[in-house]
């Protein structure tokens, strides 16, 4: 069991891409579920499936590739359990001039930096993915 669910989810996805896997199995959590659904919505993942086996839930995540090239180049964790980073609406960074995505935890749930700016919400800056 890990204490940093977001970091564990992101690094398992990144390691799956680096190893060339087609899918990755992740432990289930509410924040992990919303994170992978947000990544799937932004086309960094192909699909997300929740599997329950003997009352233990896991998530099966299918990774996206473009002609055997991973869609995800890198993931950077910004806010960590030991060092939280909070941003206001105007300070949400762009990743590679809009080619990447910033994920922000807002009072209305997880959303991309672009959505947070549009709704004028700030929050905890979780990660950058490109």
N, C-alpha and C positions, 0 to 999 in steps of 0.2 A: 504494500500500500504506500502510495506516495503522498506527500503533503502538497505538492505543486501539480495539480491536475492539468492546468492549462499547459504548463511547460512539458509535462510528460506526454500529453496528447500531441503537441507540436513536434517534439523531437522524435516520437514514434513515426509520425507521418514523414518527416524529413528523412529518417533512416530508411524507411520503406522505399522512398524515391532513390536514395543513394544506392540501395541494394538492388534496384531494378524490379522490385516486387510489383505484382498486379493489385494486391490488396493487403490491408493491414488490419489486425484485430486489436481493438482498444477496449479498456475497461469502461463501463458505462458510468456516466455522471451527467447531471443536468447541464452543467456549464460545458462539459465536453461535447454533449449532444448539440447544444446551440452553436458551439464553435465549429464543429464539422459540418453542420447544416449551412452555416454562413460561408464556409469555404466551398461547399458544393454549389451554393447559389452563385458564387463568383467564379465558378468553373475551374477551381483548383483541385477538385475531387469529382469523380464521375458519379458516384452514388454512395448513400449511407444506409445501412440496414441494421436494425436493432434485433439481436438474437437473445432469446431467453432459454437457458439450459439449467434445469434443476434450481429454479428461482435465482439464478445468477445471470444478470444482463451483461452483454457485451455488444460492442458496435463493430460491424464489419464495414470497412471503408475501402472503396475501390479507387485507386489512384489514376489520375489522368495523364496521358502521354500524347505528344505530337510527333508522330513518326519515330517512335522509340526514344524520344527526347523528353525528359520530365518537364511538366508544366511549371513546377516549382523549382526555382533556382536556389533560393535560400530563404530561411526563416530567422528572424532576429527577435528574441524575447526582450522587450523593453522593461516592463514592470515585473518585478520578481517578488517573492514573499518577503525578502529581506530589504528590498528597496522599491517602494511603490512610486510610480510616476503618474501624476494626475495632470490633465491638460484642460484648458478652457477651449471654447469653440474655435476661437481665432488662432489658437496655437497647435491645432491638430496638424501634424506634418503630412506632406505628400511623399509618396515613395516613388522615386525615379520618375518624377514629373507625371504621375498618374498611371504609370505602368504596373505598379504594385498596389497593395492594399494595406491600410492600417486598420487594425481591429481595436475598437474602443468598448469598454464596459461602461454603459451609461445607466441612468435610473430606469430607462425603458428596455434594458437588456443589451446583449451584444449587438454591435452593428459596425459597419465599415466607417472609416473616417469621413468619407464623402456623405454618407447618410446622416452622420452625427452633425456635420456642418450644416446640412440642409435643414435639419430639425432644430438647429441651434442648441445642441447638447454637448456638454463636456463630460469627462469621466476619466477612468483609469486607462491609460494607453497600454494595452496588453502586448501587442506584437506588430511586426511589419513582415509582410510576405511578398515575395516577387519571384 
